[in-house]
Amino acid sequence: MVQHKTPGDIERTSMGIILEELAEQGLTPPPEHQAVVCRVVHATADFDYARNLVFTPDAVQKGIDALLAGAPVITDTNMAKAGVSRPCLQKLGGEALCFMADAEVAASAREKGTTRAVAAVDKAAAQYPGAVLAFGNAPTGLLRAAQWIEQGYRPALVIGAPVGFVNVVESKEHALEVCRKAGVPAILAMGRKGGSGVAAPSATPCSTLPAAPWTPPPGAGTESNKYTPERAVTGKPFRGVALFRKGIRAGAGADGGPGGRGRRPPP
């Protein structure tokens, strides 16, 4: 007999079951990681993610700061983009983007003999410094992001969850090493598992902010507190959010150097 019919009731009951079973398996995540782990398990019904999700220090909080400031979420598939909660992002003045179907990205990939995922990351790095990058499909995109980070690019958060058998494990291990060294916040699903269904719930504000219904804090999504590429480049803090104060040099990018628009792609 069906006992739970409304979406909210089903979700609350599901989360309760997940937390109970995590505790039974000795896999209760730290409080700061609990929302993301539970959302990923909820999306996949796979408790292995409680073991293989790796977080750099303060990654979730720094992701929250970026989302509160209206930073865009850039995904490597339209499926992942569709899975990021648009209403949650709109409350904060943010948006979800995917460049895989972009005509310029396709042309660049053909011209350079590379994948669209690589060309899409090049566009993201050049035009959206300080964005949240979410990879649920393409290890080549994650590896390209790591190259950019080594050259000075500083996304607000990297979510690495490519799925498959070729370059997948290696891309995550390399990205984790690079992000740790550069101090870039990262959440990675280590091993072969992943997918858009893992990347999207890790990136959506509803995964990391308090459970609905919630009210954005004062100033969130307003012009004075809104993400812009220029603010991300200069490191000018958003009101109430200590964001982009580390790792981004003031004014970088104007001459093609690391940190802003016009940067040269990694070799």
N, C-alpha and C positions, 0 to 999 in steps of 0.2 A: 504493500500500500504506500502510495506517494505521500510523504509528510511535509516535504519542503517544496514550495511552488514558486515563490517570488525570487527574483534574482538576488536581492540582498540577503534573504534568508538562506538560500542555497550557498552563497559565498561565505557567509559567516559560519555556517555549519561545516563547510569544507575546510575552512581555516582551522576550526577547532579540531577536526579529525587529523589534519596534517600535524598540528602541534602535538597532539596526543601520541601519534605514531612516531614522530621524531623523538619524543621523550622516551618512548618504549625501546627505541633502537639506540639510545644513548647519543643521539645526533642533534640535540637541542642547540641551535645556533646562538652565538652571542647576540645580545639585544640589538646591537647596532646593525647586524646583518639579517635579523629575523624576517623583516618584511620582504626583502628581496628573495631570500631562500624560499620562504613560504609561497610567494607568487610564482616562482619558477616551478616548484613542485606542483603547485595547483595547476599550472598550464600544461605540465607534462605527465603528471601522476607518476613521476620517477624520483624516488627518494635518494638516488645516487647523487643528485645535485647537492644534497646537504654535505656530501663528502668532497665533491670535485669543484665546487665554486670557490675561487680564491679571490680574496680582497686585499688590495694594498691598504696601508694605514689610512683611516678616515675616508676611504673611497666613497662610501655611501653619503656621509655628511657633505663632502665636497660636491658630490653629484646633486644633492638637495640644494646646496647654495647656488649652483649653476642654474638649476631649473627654476628656483625662486626668482632668479634674476632674468628669466625669460630666454636663457640660452637655447638655441635650436637643437633638436635631436636629429642627427643625420644617420640614416640606416643604409645598409648595403642591399636591401631588397624592398620592393614595394609591399611585400607581405608583412615584413617587420614594421614598416611605416604604418600600415593599416592597423597593426596591433598596439601602437602607442596611442594612449588615450588623448584624442583631440580636445575634448572638453577640459580635461585637466590642464593641458598645455595652454589652451586659450585663456584660462583664468589667470595665467601667469604671463601672458603676452608672448608665449613661445609658439613654435611650430615644429612639425616633423617634416623632414625633407629626404628625398632619395633621388640620386642623379643617374641611376642606372639606365633610365630611358631617355636621358638628355641627349639631344642630337650632337651637341658639341663634345660631350663625353665619348659618344660612340665614334665620332670622327677622330678624336685624339687617340683613342685606343687603336683604331685601324692604322693611323699614320705611324704610331710608335711601335706597333706590333705587340701590344700588351693587352691585358684584360680590361674590360669596362670598370671592374672594381678598382683597379689601380688608377685609372683615369678619373674615376669619381672621387677617390681620396685626394688626388691632386687638386681637383676643383674645391673640395671642402677645405683643404689646408690653405689654399690661396684666398678664398673668399669668406670663410667662416672660422676665423681663429676663436678659440674658446668655446667651440661647440662640444656637444656630447656625441661621440662616435659609437655607433652600435653595429657590430658585425655578427650576423647570424648565418652567413652562408659562405663568404669568400675569404679563404685564408690569404689569398694574394692581396686583398684589400687591407687586412690586418697587418701583414708584413710591410706594406707600403706605409701605413700609418706609423709603424715602428721606425722606418727610415726617416720620415718627416720629423719625428720626435728627436731622433739622434741629431738632426740638423737644427733643432731649436723650436720646432712647432710645439705648442702646449695646448692640447685640447683640455676641456674641463674634466672630461671623464672618458675612458676607453672601456667599452664593453666588448669582450672578445668571446664569441660563442659560435665560430664556424663549425660545421658538422661534416664528417666524411673521413676519407682514408688517405688522401694525398695532401701533404703539407699542413694538415690540420693541427696535429699534435705539435709539430715543430713551430708553427706560426704562433701558437699560444705560449709556448715556452719562451720563445724569443721575445714576444711582446711583453710578457711579464718581466723578463730581465731588463728590457729597455725602460719600461715604465718605472720599475723600482729604482733604477739608476738615475733617471731624470726627475723623479719625484712626481710623475704624472699619475693621478688616481686611476685605478683600473679594477675591473671586475671581470674575471675570466673563468670560463667553464673548461677546466683542464681535461685532456683526453680527447677522444673522438666525438663525444656527444656534443650536441648544441642545436643550433637552428634558430629560425626566426621566432619560434615560440618561446625561446629562452632569451633572446636579445630584447624582444619587445617588452616583456614584463620587467626586465631589469632596467629599462630606460624610462618607462612611463612614470610621471610624477605620482600616480596613484599607488605605485609599488613602494615608494620610499617616504611619501608624506603620510600624515595621519589618515586613518581610514575614513572614508566618506560617511556622512557629509562633513566636509572640512571647509574652512574659510581661509583664503590666502591672507598672509600677514599684511599689515598696512604698507602701502607702496608697491606691493608686488604687481607687476604687469603695467605699471604706470610709466610715463615717458621718463621721469626722473630716475627710475629704477630699472630701465629696460636694457636688455642686451643689445648692443650694436657691435659690429666688427671693429669700429674705431675704438670703442671703449675697451674691447678685449685686447686690442693691440697696445694701447697706451698704458693699460693697467689701472686706469681710473676706476676706483672702487664704486660699486653700486651702493645706494643708500641701504644701510643695514646688512650688507653682505660683504664679507672680507674675501672678495673673489678676484682672481687674477693678480694678486699682489706678489706672488712668487713665480719666477720662471718666465715672465714676459717682460722684456725690456721696454722702457718708455720710448715710444716713437718708432720702434723697430718695424721694418717692413717698407718704409718709404723709399729706401734705396735698393730694395730687392733682398734685404737681409732677412734672417729668421724672425718670425713673430708676426708677420702681417701680410697684407696683400702684395702681390708682385714677387713673391718669393720664387726662387728657382727650384724646380723639382729636384729631388735627390737623384743622383746618377743611376 
